Amino acid sequence: MKRVYTPAKKKSVLIVDNDQIFVPIYEETFQLHGLKVEVVNRPELAVEKLEQNKFDLVILDLCLPGMNGLEILTRIRRSGDAMLPVIVFANPYLGRQGREALAAGANKCLSKGETTPAAMLAIVRELLGDSQPSATDAADEWSELQSQRKLGGSLLAAAPQTLAKLRAGYQVVTRTEDRELLKAALSDLQTQVHPLVNAVHLSGFRKIAQMAGAMEGLSLELHANPQKLTRSVARTLGQAIDTLAHLTVTVSSSNSDDLELPKVLVVDDEVISREAICSALGKAHLTPVSLDDSLAAETLLTQEHFDLIFLDVEMPGKSGLELCASIRAMKTNRTTPVVYVTSHSDFAMQAKSVLSGGNDFIAKPFLSVELALKALTWLFPVKARLAASATPPPEPSIATEPKTAALA
């Protein structure tokens, strides 16, 4: 028999989130364990609710479109209710977002996808001062397993429509010259991938969630700063949509989720640039090997295989272009994807990249979340492709040169 604890007086929780797939699961879990739950999916409604009603706890998604979640959090604290517990969900690729929320008075900052309903319930009880131990029995575990299967099925069923909307939105992003249309399209992209960000704890969905999280982070960054949408960024975004499509097909045919930590090499003689690349890769939970000497890198690459290589172009001793040409002659890394990190992103650079054996490039100065997303686009599909062929992965089909004056 399921053991359910119901307090004498139900405590109320306000959930401010527009996630139509995951919010009902949280709502059902909380209600089953004796909590009163109200859900609003628009920021302006949240403000009205908080002004009209008293809640014991608020759960707030910082990635809501229309209003920065930090504004709602700030309003809560300015209203004088300093003791009201507030849990916020932040994008895992935007570390600044979480830090600002904690500084503004959030009690907990979580990544929704990495917080299961059971874990969320435990956190809520802790903040509500509920000393009753959370009883977890076989029925609870079975219920959560069934919920996960249901969620996975819902996400896969919606995948074709989601991808179609992402591709359509991408075309608007890369072609419009209107700033407001651009921001609206970026907001739509973020809305489409948002449910996938939360699927990280579902079997077979970890890679999809990581990709979606980076895409959402990049969309939010560009929405706040549209001038940062360069040709390099647009190219990365387009590649990411293709990779996401590949991953949804993969998870549809198999529930396996390869969690083997990829080996990534970063070669750049400039310490600031090298550390920036490594920091960006860290956002994607990657721990790269970094070298400041191209000749030392060449020696290492003859001895060890890597899954992805980032190369600076202009280095003393041996340039990145020359090193890449050498890599293509090595048995250990001849098919390893090579991404140039360069201040040159014109047609001549693209031609040199291809002729030297490079697969892709990212322009300096780069956005941290852009580089993380670039790494994932090459790491996730590449093993499946290389297993079937000894040739390097083909160029993603969607990534075209943007035709907009807004791109620099």
CORLINDA-V847035 format. One line per field, one symbol per residue. ss: DSSP state (H for helix, E for strand, C for the rest). burial: I if it has 16 or more other ideal C-beta (glycine too) atoms within 10 Angstrom, else O. Layout:
ss: ???
burial: ???
This chain:
ss: CCCCCCCCCCCEEEEECCCCCCHHHHHHHHHHCCCEEEEECCHHHHHHHHHHCCCCEEEEECCCCCCCHHHHHHHHHHCCCCCCEEEEECCCCCHHHHHHHHHCCCCEEECHHHCCHHHHHHHHHHHCCCCCCCCCCHHHHHHHHHHHHHHHHHHHHHHHHHHHHHHHHHHHHHHCCCHHHHHHHHHHHHHHHHHHHCCCCCCCCHHHHHHHHHHHHHHHHHHHCHHHCCHHHHHHHHHHHHHHHHHHHHHHHCCCCCCCCCCEEEECCCHHHHHHHHHHHHHCCCCCEEECCHHHHHHHHHHCCCCEEEEECCCCCCCHHHHHHHHCCCCCCCCCEEEEEECCCCHHHHHHHHHCCCCEEEECCCCHHHHHHHHHHHHHHHHHHHHHCCCCCCCCCCCCCCCCCCCC
burial: OOOOOOOOOOIIIIIIIIIOIIIOIIIOIIOOIIIOIOIIOOIOOIIOIIOOOOIIIIIIIIIIIOOIIIOIIOIIOOOOOOOIIIIIIIIIIIIOIIOIIOOIIIIIIIIIIOIIIOOIIIIIIOIOOIOOOOOOOOOIOOIIOOIIOOIIOOIIOIIOOIIOIIOOIIOIIIIIOOOOOIIIIIIIIIIIIIIIIIIIIIOIIIIIIIIIIIIIIIIIIIIOOOOOIIIIIIIIIIIIIIIIIIIIOIIOOOOOOOOOOIIIIIIIIOOOIIOIIIOIIOIIOIOIOIIIOIOOIIOIIOOOOIIIIIIIIOIOOIIIIOIIOIIOOOOOIOIIIIIIIIOOIOOOIIOIIOOIIIIIIIIIOIIIIIIIIIIIIIIIIIOOOIOOOOOIIOOIOIIOOIOIOIIO
